Amino acid sequence: MVLVIAAPGQGAQTPGFLAPWLELPEIAERIGTWSDLAGCDLARYGTAGSAEEIRDTAVAQPLLVASAVAAAGVLFGWRPPGRGIAAGHSVGELAAGAIAGICSPEEAIALVGTRGRAMAQAAAARATSMTAVLGGDEAAVLAAIEACGLTPANMNGAGQIVAAGTAEQLAAFAASPPPGARLRPLRVAGAFHTAHMAPAVGALRAAAASITLRDPAITVLSNRDGAAVTSGADWLERIVTQVSAPVRWDLCLRAMREAGASAFLELPPGGTLAGIARRALPGVQVLAIKDPSDLAPARVLVAEHARLQPVSPQ
């Protein structure tokens, strides 16, 4: 029995998704503190921010990491779970590292604040974005992406590849999509995980130098190649360089299968990764945590598949 704890990436956020979580006093208090570290008002954006406001990379990334880490904190008592696999999609990797004890939640929030601002600045240099490609023959999809000068920025598995590049390249791609594929523009503000994000690497590396690293308390999978990180230093180097390199979530899914994953728990705002997992991990029990009412079934899942007794509500 192996439990996977997954943190979603940018595009999973929706207006008001943080509101029910702030009804929990321990989360409300931490969100207030974390807002200062992130450099943006997480409570306001997470409850009253419009879809356009929370699409801003400098806002979306801290919101996503804060919500995932906060929910995991309530579930596991603000300590590493002790057993299982942690994985994050794109910016979710910072949440996974904090959950595994590689860095503190506060260090993760401060780092994601820098990451979001640096990537937003890089994205502002030129109009870029991302489009999900659903279905179609993988080889044909990749060939069409390359033909338009785009990058396969996310290889998500389960028949989903995300193309990224300039607005002009994406328009040309939409005008002549790969046979049998459906295109879905994403709620993101840039071509993340491509060469367009290279200017953000230096700022992230400078901010990362202040983190006190620890080796992971549980297995943490890397978006680079699906491998388990071997040390805190290994994790941090991958985090820094990943902003301009493709996300290989398909390889993370393969590693989960090979490790014998029996349950997949997606942290808030849950839904996106859970949907992929249901298609890519047949036979695995999947649960997406969307609001605090999902904590009760999550506790059952943790007890059954990780043989842990998560913290019960007070």
C-alpha positions, 0 to 999 in steps of 0.5 A: 500500500503506497499513498501518493500526495500530490500538489497541483500546478498553475491553472488549477486556481479558481476564484474564491477557492481559499475561502472555506479554508480560512474558516479553520483558525490554524490556516487563517493565522498562517495565511496571514503570516505567509502573505508577508513572505509571499509579497501578496495578500493571499487571503484577499486574492484567495477569497475575493480575487477575480479570475483575471487577478489570480491568473497573475503568476505572481499571485497564482503561484503563492496561492497554490503552494500556500493552499496545498501546504496548509491542507497538508499541515492540517492533515498531518499535524504540520510535520512530514507524513512519515510514509508515502510519496510526495509529488508536485506539478510545476510550482506544486513541487515547492509544496511537495518539498515543504510537505516532505520536510526538505524546507519549512513552509515559510521558506517554500512560501518565500521562495515561491513568492520570488519564483512567481514574480520572476516568472511574471517578469519574464512572461511580460517580455513577450505575449506567451501562453500555453494550450493543452492538447487532449488526445491524438497520436502522441508522435503526431501531436509532438510533430505539430508542436515542433512545426509551429515552433512551440515547446511541449512544456508539460508531458502530463500523461493520459493523452495530455500534452501542453504546448507553450510559446508565443501568442502567434505560434499558438494561434497558428497551432490552433488554426491547424491542430493535430488530427484527432486532438482537442485544444484547450487554452490554459488560464496561465500568463506565460509560456512556463517551462520553456526558454522564455522563462530562462531570465527567471532562473537567476533570481530563483537561484539567488533566493534559494541560497538562503534556504536551510535544506534537509533531506526528504523524510519521504520519497519526493519525485522530480518533474525533470525525469520522475526520479526520486530526489536524493537530497535537499540539495538535489531537490533545490537544484532541480527546483531552480532549473525546472522553471525553464525546462519541461515538466515530465508528469508522465514520468512521475506517474510511471514512477508512482506505478512502479512504486506500487501506488495504491492511493492518490491524494490531490491537495487543494485546489484539487481536481486537475491532477486527480482527473489525470490520475484516474486515467493514468493509474487504473486501480488506484483510489483517487481523492481530490481535496477541494474544501475542508469537508474532504479532510474526513475521507482524506484521513481514511485514505491516509490511514488505509494506504499509508498506515498512518494516523493523521491528525484528527480535527480538534 
